[in-house]
Amino acid sequence: MPEESVSSGEMTDVVMTLQEVAAYLKVSEKTITRMVQAGELPGLKVSNQWRFLRAAIDDWLTRRMYRQASEQLAEVIQPPHEELSLPLLLTPNRITMDLQPGQKEDVLARLVAPLVEEGTVNDPTRYMAALIGREEIVSTAIGDGVAIPHARDPEHSALAKSCMALGICRQGMSFGALDEKPTKLFFLIGGTSTEDHLRLVARTMLMLRQPGVIEGLIGAGSVDAVVGLIAQGVTV
């Protein structure tokens, strides 16, 4: 059976080689080999060759960023990209205050709805399929009551431009988090490139680790209060 492969410029297939993962994470192949052999990176050996799921690598990277030092996260988003500012992207019309518990597809559809209405999503059906497909591989709930839904392949996500949306479910819902806690905050991250995606994840992580931000967002009584907390929580 022929191996699945992708060019270094796209990396859009589900399965990645060791060389592609090294290029994606911008480290040496020797480093990737050491990490996967030590069990630090999710991979599978097939016919003496390492293979990696793109979604599993994205999930590993996201969770690692969530626990990364603020100084290291700040390096990810340099140089500054003003168009990726969280206060600029999380506008009032993109914030859902009364997100109700339900099936993942229903929750994602509610998050996507304002982006569709404003014309940011070029192909709603394809974008929803990309979001659901990502959840079917590994849940995007990272714990501490937070999920960051996103498409598996940012470069082909059917978006007109990078964007974000936020849904708040005060009562919480099961979303497959590793810590098994209910998820209450849903930050939909819509990057149109891998670089934009990683910058938006890093910016979101930096904001969420500010004291009181998660609790404040969950308990906010209005969209204006949410917007204010986001602005206060952004440090870079």
Secondary structure, DSSP 8 states (H G I E B T S, - for coil): -------TTT--SSEEEHHHHHHHHTS-HHHHHHHHHTTSS--EEETTEEEEEHHHHHHHHHHHHHTS-HHHHHHHT-S--GGG-HHHHS-GGGEETT-----HHHHHHHHHHHHHHTT-BS-HHHHHHHHHHHHHHS--EEETTEE----S-GGGS-BSS-EEEEEEEEEEE----TT---EEEEEEEE-SSHHHHHHHHHHHHHHHTSTTHHHHHHH--SHHHHHHHHHHH---
